[in-house]
Amino acid sequence: MGGQLQDRVAIITGSGRGQGLSAAKLFVSEGAKVVINDLDEQSVKNAVNEITSAGGTAVPAVGDVSDPAAVERVLQVAQDSFGGLDILYNNAGIGYSATERMSIGMGDILSTSIEDWQRTLDINLNGVFYFCKFGIPQLAERGGGVIINTASIAALRGGQNAHAYGASKAAIVQLTKSIAVTYGKQGIRANAICPGVIDTEMIHDTMLSDEARVTAIRQRTPIGEIGTADDIAATALFLASDAGKFITGQAVAVDGGMTA
Ligand SMILES: NC(=O)c1ccc[n+]([C@@H]2O[C@H](COP(=O)([O-])OP(=O)(O)OC[C@H]3O[C@@H](n4cnc5c(N)ncnc54)[C@H](O)[C@@H]3O)[C@@H](O)[C@H]2O)c1
């Protein structure tokens, strides 16, 4: 019996760790062949090793999503390794990040430098644009496919900080809806996932670093928990699989009810 994504080819950006890695492992366990993309070469190697040594199919594609030439190379890896593309999961993003300055994209407008604003938009938004621009023809060539773009609950409401981050993520939601409207008849579904507070390295040493903040977040969350990368991966699988075949153009908050 085949898995929910049997023989489908997926690119997952930023899948060296965190939510992307969790989704890569879940997609592979459901029969997908996955291109592991990340900026961080070592994490790509580790992810591919972990998946292939467990019997799954994954290939590496190191590259910066904010570089259009690198994006074309990553898409070519899917073609060369697996002959096409069925699922494009644009997960890579920065905010609170171990690989970037802690505050990038996370200040208010007055404290955000022009450089930080541009870097945040370059990675979080332009990277999605490049992958969709060059990837949609590849999906259409196979008679359709699925796009999942990672936004955030910061896309859905204002905040006293995270102004660049929130703007980049809100734009992703809008772009996702327009893609869904425009390419639906070509068999392409596009949805955004809006994670709430998810315990990954992006926020582990910042937002989740002290017990008082964790307690405050739990209190603001109806479910009363901090989310996990697996919670997001499960949603991505649902949207990517045929179980989600009538869902397109949506921004799905996976946030324990925080935005409710
Ligand atoms: N963790 C949260 O609470 C939270 C909440 C809302 C949204 N998100 C979003 O979820 C997505 C995944 O984040 P995560 O929580 O797994 O964090 P993470 O920092 O653990 O993972 C992000 C991955 O993206 C990679 N990356 C960063 N810049 C890149 C680039 N230019 N090119 C290629 N790869 C790049 C990083 O190397 C890293 O492996 C991001 O888009 C993030 O904005 C996270």
The ligand as an ORCA input file, in Angstrom:
! r2SCAN-3c Opt
* xyz 0 1
  N       9.321     28.870     15.152
  C       8.283     29.660     15.174
  O       7.726     29.978     16.243
  C       7.691     30.180     13.891
  C       6.464     30.873     13.953
  C       5.893     31.342     12.787
  C       6.519     31.112     11.571
  N       7.712     30.448     11.540
  C       8.300     30.236     10.216
  O       8.501     28.852     10.021
  C       9.544     28.637      9.064
  C      10.505     27.581      9.578
  O      11.163     28.067     10.722
  P      11.645     27.145     11.926
  O      10.788     27.459     13.074
  O      11.760     25.740     11.479
  O      13.070     27.818     12.204
  P      14.591     27.340     11.983
  O      15.397     28.579     12.137
  O      14.876     26.180     12.846
  O      14.633     26.830     10.465
  C      14.735     27.693      9.388
  C      15.666     27.077      8.376
  O      15.724     27.944      7.232
  C      17.065     28.024      6.807
  N      17.300     29.265      6.079
  C      17.385     30.526      6.582
  N      17.663     31.396      5.615
  C      17.750     30.670      4.462
  C      18.023     31.012      3.112
  N      18.280     32.282      2.772
  N      18.053     30.026      2.188
  C      17.824     28.734      2.538
  N      17.548     28.357      3.803
  C      17.522     29.311      4.758
  C      17.890     27.969      8.088
  O      19.244     27.612      7.842
  C      17.107     26.932      8.889
  O      17.590     25.635      8.659
  C      10.157     30.017      8.823
  O       9.646     30.545      7.617
  C       9.669     30.835     10.000
  O       9.591     32.213      9.705
  C       8.306     29.987     12.667
*
